[in-house]
Amino acid sequence: MSARTDAEASQNQAVTGITPDTLRVKLVEKLEAQHVQIEDLSGGCGQMFEAIIVSPQFSKKTTLARHRLVNGTLKDEIAAIHAWTPKCFTPEEWEKKKGEMSS
């Protein structure tokens, strides 16, 4: 489902109630995320999101376990959207990644 106009995009978001902000709030609240960056890749219709999530709860977890934790937290929201791509980091990994990106 993709929105062809701004009006359709607004209507889709109104129906699902899913915005980058609603996703961010839930991740901070449930996963104690220290940094959440969510980008709507769907052109504003709220159907395709990519996220960077930094949480100490990811410590000592595999990538698959991290994704399962996030997907379980956002189970209802993910069911209502078309695509969801999380990138999960511990605070230490995120600091290292930020250092690499600025080099």
Backbone as numpy.savetxt, mean C-alpha at the origin, in Angstrom:
# Nx Ny Nz CAx CAy CAz Cx Cy Cz
-11.38 -3.05 -14.04 -12.23 -1.88 -14.04 -11.33 -0.65 -14.04
-11.46 0.16 -15.05 -10.68 1.38 -15.08 -11.60 2.55 -15.37
-11.29 3.67 -14.80 -12.11 4.87 -15.00 -11.65 5.57 -16.27
-12.62 5.97 -17.07 -12.29 6.67 -18.31 -12.32 8.18 -18.13
-13.01 8.65 -17.10 -13.10 10.09 -16.86 -12.85 10.37 -15.38
-12.60 11.63 -15.07 -12.43 12.01 -13.67 -13.70 11.72 -12.88
-14.86 11.91 -13.49 -16.12 11.65 -12.81 -16.24 10.18 -12.46
-15.87 9.30 -13.40 -15.91 7.87 -13.13 -14.91 7.49 -12.03
-13.75 8.13 -12.05 -12.74 7.87 -11.02 -13.28 8.24 -9.65
-13.89 9.39 -9.54 -14.47 9.82 -8.27 -15.57 8.89 -7.82
-16.39 8.44 -8.76 -17.48 7.53 -8.43 -16.93 6.19 -7.93
-15.89 5.67 -8.58 -15.29 4.41 -8.15 -14.74 4.53 -6.73
-14.05 5.63 -6.43 -13.52 5.82 -5.08 -14.64 5.98 -4.08
-15.72 6.64 -4.46 -16.85 6.81 -3.55 -17.50 5.47 -3.25
-17.58 4.60 -4.23 -18.20 3.28 -4.04 -17.34 2.41 -3.13
-16.04 2.35 -3.40 -15.16 1.48 -2.62 -14.70 2.12 -1.33
-14.58 3.45 -1.32 -14.07 4.16 -0.15 -12.58 3.98 0.05
-11.92 3.43 -0.94 -10.49 3.14 -0.82 -9.68 4.24 -1.49
-8.83 4.85 -0.69 -7.91 5.88 -1.17 -6.53 5.58 -0.60
-5.49 6.20 -1.13 -4.17 6.00 -0.52 -4.19 6.34 0.98
-4.94 7.36 1.36 -4.99 7.74 2.78 -5.65 6.69 3.65
-6.75 6.08 3.17 -7.41 5.04 3.98 -6.50 3.82 4.15
-5.78 3.48 3.09 -4.84 2.35 3.18 -3.70 2.69 4.15
-3.16 3.90 4.04 -2.05 4.35 4.89 -2.44 4.30 6.37
-3.62 4.83 6.69 -4.07 4.86 8.09 -4.15 3.45 8.67
-4.70 2.54 7.92 -4.84 1.17 8.42 -3.48 0.49 8.61
-2.56 0.72 7.69 -1.23 0.12 7.81 -0.46 0.68 9.01
-0.57 1.96 9.23 0.10 2.58 10.39 -0.51 2.04 11.68
-1.82 1.96 11.71 -2.53 1.51 12.90 -2.28 0.04 13.22
-2.42 -0.82 12.23 -2.35 -2.27 12.46 -0.94 -2.85 12.44
-0.05 -2.27 11.63 1.30 -2.82 11.49 2.37 -1.95 12.15
1.94 -0.88 12.82 2.88 0.04 13.43 3.90 0.54 12.40
3.42 0.76 11.19 4.30 1.20 10.11 4.87 2.58 10.41
6.16 2.70 10.21 6.86 3.96 10.47 6.90 4.84 9.23
6.75 4.23 8.07 6.74 4.97 6.81 5.82 4.21 5.85
4.87 4.90 5.27 3.99 4.30 4.27 3.87 5.29 3.12
4.23 4.83 1.95 4.13 5.64 0.74 3.28 4.86 -0.25
2.13 5.40 -0.60 1.22 4.70 -1.50 0.97 5.55 -2.72
1.12 4.92 -3.89 0.91 5.60 -5.15 -0.26 4.94 -5.88
-1.21 5.75 -6.30 -2.34 5.27 -7.09 -1.89 5.26 -8.54
-1.70 4.08 -9.10 -1.21 3.93 -10.47 -2.35 3.85 -11.49
-3.58 3.98 -11.01 -4.74 3.78 -11.87 -5.27 5.08 -12.48
-4.56 6.15 -12.30 -5.03 7.41 -12.84 -6.11 8.06 -11.98
-6.18 7.66 -10.72 -7.11 8.28 -9.79 -8.37 7.50 -9.50
-8.58 6.37 -10.16 -9.83 5.63 -9.93 -9.76 4.74 -8.70
-8.59 4.60 -8.09 -8.49 3.81 -6.87 -8.55 2.32 -7.09
-8.04 1.84 -8.21 -8.11 0.41 -8.50 -6.74 -0.26 -8.60
-5.65 0.52 -8.58 -4.31 -0.06 -8.70 -3.35 0.76 -7.84
-2.78 0.09 -6.85 -1.89 0.78 -5.92 -0.55 0.06 -5.80
0.50 0.85 -5.62 1.83 0.35 -5.29 2.21 1.01 -3.97
2.79 0.24 -3.07 3.08 0.77 -1.74 4.48 0.40 -1.27
5.08 1.33 -0.54 6.30 1.06 0.23 5.87 1.13 1.68
6.14 0.05 2.41 5.70 -0.04 3.81 6.91 -0.41 4.66
7.17 0.39 5.67 8.30 0.16 6.58 7.73 -0.10 7.96
8.00 -1.31 8.47 7.47 -1.68 9.78 8.45 -2.59 10.52
8.59 -2.39 11.83 9.42 -3.30 12.61 8.82 -4.71 12.68
7.53 -4.83 12.38 6.89 -6.16 12.40 7.40 -7.06 11.28
8.11 -6.51 10.30 8.66 -7.31 9.21 9.99 -7.98 9.59
10.52 -7.61 10.73 11.81 -8.15 11.16 11.75 -9.67 11.23
12.78 -10.32 10.69 12.95 -11.77 10.69 11.85 -12.50 9.94
11.18 -11.81 9.00 10.16 -12.45 8.17 10.64 -12.47 6.72
10.27 -13.52 6.01 10.58 -13.61 4.59 9.71 -12.62 3.82
10.05 -12.39 2.58 9.24 -11.50 1.74 7.80 -12.01 1.66
7.64 -13.31 1.49 6.30 -13.89 1.41 5.52 -13.67 2.71
6.17 -13.87 3.85 5.51 -13.66 5.14 5.12 -12.20 5.33
5.96 -11.30 4.87 5.65 -9.86 4.97 4.43 -9.53 4.13
4.40 -10.04 2.90 3.27 -9.78 2.02 1.99 -10.38 2.59
2.08 -11.56 3.16 0.90 -12.17 3.78 0.40 -11.34 4.96
1.30 -10.79 5.73 0.92 -9.94 6.86 0.19 -8.69 6.37
0.74 -8.04 5.35 0.12 -6.85 4.79 -1.22 -7.21 4.14
-1.24 -8.26 3.33 -2.46 -8.64 2.64 -3.56 -9.07 3.62
-3.18 -9.70 4.71 -4.16 -10.05 5.73 -4.73 -8.81 6.40
-3.89 -7.83 6.61 -4.32 -6.57 7.23 -5.28 -5.82 6.32
-5.04 -5.87 5.02 -5.85 -5.13 4.05 -6.77 -6.06 3.24
-7.17 -7.17 3.83 -7.94 -8.19 3.11 -9.18 -7.61 2.43
-9.99 -6.85 3.14 -11.22 -6.31 2.57 -10.93 -5.28 1.48
-9.92 -4.46 1.71 -9.57 -3.42 0.74 -9.03 -4.04 -0.55
-8.17 -5.04 -0.41 -7.57 -5.69 -1.58 -8.64 -6.39 -2.41
-9.65 -6.94 -1.76 -10.73 -7.61 -2.48 -11.52 -6.64 -3.36
-11.49 -5.35 -3.02 -12.28 -4.36 -3.75 -11.50 -3.63 -4.84
-10.19 -3.89 -4.94 -9.40 -3.19 -5.95 -8.87 -4.18 -6.98
-8.30 -3.65 -8.04 -7.82 -4.48 -9.14 -6.40 -5.01 -8.91
-5.51 -4.15 -8.42 -4.11 -4.55 -8.28 -3.47 -3.89 -7.06
-2.65 -4.67 -6.37 -1.98 -4.22 -5.14 -0.57 -4.76 -5.16
0.42 -3.86 -5.08 1.83 -4.26 -5.07 2.53 -3.66 -3.86
2.73 -4.46 -2.80 3.45 -3.94 -1.63 4.95 -4.22 -1.73
5.73 -3.27 -1.26 7.17 -3.46 -1.10 7.43 -3.23 0.38
7.86 -4.27 1.06 7.95 -4.25 2.52 9.40 -4.24 3.01
9.69 -3.34 3.95 11.03 -3.19 4.50 10.98 -3.06 6.01
12.03 -3.54 6.68 12.21 -3.22 8.09 12.78 -1.81 8.14
12.74 -1.14 9.29 13.34 0.20 9.36 14.82 0.21 8.95
15.55 -0.81 9.34 16.98 -0.88 9.00 17.18 -1.04 7.50
16.37 -1.91 6.88 16.47 -2.10 5.43 16.11 -0.81 4.68
15.10 -0.10 5.18 14.68 1.13 4.53 15.76 2.20 4.60
16.42 2.32 5.75 17.51 3.30 5.87 18.63 2.97 4.89
18.95 1.70 4.75 19.99 1.27 3.82 19.55 1.58 2.39
18.30 1.28 2.06 17.77 1.52 0.72 17.77 3.02 0.38
17.37 3.85 1.33 17.39 5.29 1.12 18.81 5.78 0.85
19.78 5.22 1.57 21.18 5.59 1.37 21.66 5.21 -0.01
21.22 4.05 -0.49 21.60 3.59 -1.84 20.98 4.47 -2.92
19.74 4.92 -2.68 19.03 5.73 -3.68 19.62 7.13 -3.78
20.19 7.62 -2.68 20.74 8.98 -2.71 22.19 9.00 -3.21
22.79 7.82 -3.37 24.19 7.76 -3.83 24.30 7.92 -5.33
